[in-house]
Amino acid sequence: MKDLLCDQFQNTVSEMMLCHRSILEVLAKVQESGARVQRSVVQSVTACGCQKINANKNKSPLPEDATLIDLKNLLDSHISGELCSNCRDNIESEIGRALFYMTALCNLLDLNLYDIFIKEHKQLEILREYNLT
């Protein structure tokens, strides 16, 4: 079922891409849409204030015997607060647009989006903690 949804999305994007058929235009749109996602997140902090960012250097060293679960609890995302419904809608919309252009790029390069998801998931599963970012 999930692969069907992914394939349907990829087919719909292919049908909708009339104006931006050039690989250069699609690459520019991928970059622009990524910037718009970032801008929406920043606006949730600066314009709305539903979220706050408090980023400081971790002053205390991490324990040498810390497990991966410990690290998840010790490391901070620097975000506090919750997205309001307006900011959530804006960010979701911008991420959706970014997915649209990434999918358009897949189409131009004859890549299957679902296959990429599966390949990346397998890679994450195999490497687990050796692939932490």
C-alpha positions in Angstrom: 0.0 0.0 0.0 2.7 2.5 0.9 4.7 1.8 -2.2 1.5 2.4 -4.2 1.0 5.8 -2.5 4.7 6.7 -3.2 4.3 5.7 -6.9 1.0 7.6 -7.2 2.7 10.7 -5.8 5.6 10.3 -8.2 3.2 9.9 -11.2 1.2 12.9 -10.1 4.3 15.0 -9.9 5.3 13.8 -13.3 1.9 14.9 -14.8 2.1 18.3 -13.1 5.6 19.2 -14.2 4.9 21.2 -17.3 6.7 24.5 -16.8 9.9 23.4 -15.1 11.2 20.5 -17.3 14.8 21.6 -17.3 17.1 19.9 -14.9 18.6 23.3 -14.1 15.2 24.7 -13.2 14.3 21.7 -11.0 17.6 21.9 -9.2 17.0 25.6 -8.5 13.5 24.7 -7.2 14.9 22.0 -4.9 17.3 24.5 -3.4 14.7 27.2 -3.2 12.1 24.9 -1.5 14.7 23.8 1.0 15.4 27.5 1.9 11.7 28.1 2.2 11.4 25.2 4.7 14.2 26.8 6.8 12.6 30.2 6.5 9.2 28.8 7.8 11.0 27.2 10.8 12.8 30.5 11.5 9.5 32.4 11.3 7.9 30.1 13.9 10.6 31.5 16.2 11.0 35.1 15.1 7.6 36.2 13.8 5.2 33.9 15.7 7.2 32.9 18.8 5.5 29.6 19.3 9.0 28.1 19.4 12.2 29.3 20.9 15.8 28.3 20.0 18.3 28.4 22.8 21.6 27.0 21.5 24.6 26.8 23.8 27.8 24.9 23.7 27.6 21.7 25.7 29.9 22.7 28.6 30.1 19.4 30.3 31.8 16.5 28.5 29.7 13.5 27.6 30.2 10.4 29.9 32.6 7.9 28.3 30.2 5.0 29.2 27.1 6.7 27.8 24.9 4.5 25.6 23.0 5.6 22.5 19.9 6.0 24.6 21.8 8.1 27.1 23.1 10.3 24.3 19.6 10.9 23.0 18.7 12.2 26.5 21.9 14.2 27.0 22.0 16.0 23.7 19.6 18.9 23.2 17.6 19.9 20.1 17.8 23.5 21.3 14.1 23.9 20.6 11.5 24.6 23.2 7.8 25.2 22.8 5.3 23.7 20.3 4.4 24.7 16.8 1.1 26.5 16.7 -1.4 25.3 14.1 -0.5 28.1 11.7 3.2 27.5 11.8 2.7 23.8 11.6 0.5 24.2 8.4 3.2 26.6 6.9 6.1 24.2 7.6 4.1 21.2 6.4 3.2 23.0 3.2 6.9 24.0 2.6 8.1 20.5 3.3 5.4 19.2 0.9 6.7 21.6 -1.8 10.2 20.4 -1.2 9.1 16.8 -1.6 7.4 17.8 -4.8 10.6 19.1 -6.3 12.7 16.3 -5.0 10.3 13.9 -6.7 10.4 16.0 -9.9 14.2 15.6 -9.8 13.8 11.8 -9.4 11.5 11.8 -12.4 14.0 13.7 -14.6 16.7 11.3 -13.6 14.5 8.3 -14.0 14.8 7.3 -10.3 12.1 5.7 -8.3 11.3 7.5 -5.1 10.1 4.3 -3.3 13.2 2.5 -4.3 15.3 5.3 -2.8 13.3 5.1 0.4 13.8 1.4 0.7 17.5 1.7 -0.1 18.1 4.4 2.4 16.0 2.5 5.1 18.1 -0.7 4.5 21.3 1.4 4.8 20.1 2.9 8.1 19.1 -0.5 9.4 22.4 -2.1 8.5 24.7 0.7 9.8 22.5 1.7 12.7 24.9 3.4 15.2 27.7 3.7 12.7 25.6 6.0 10.6 24.6 8.5 13.3 24.3 12.1 12.3 
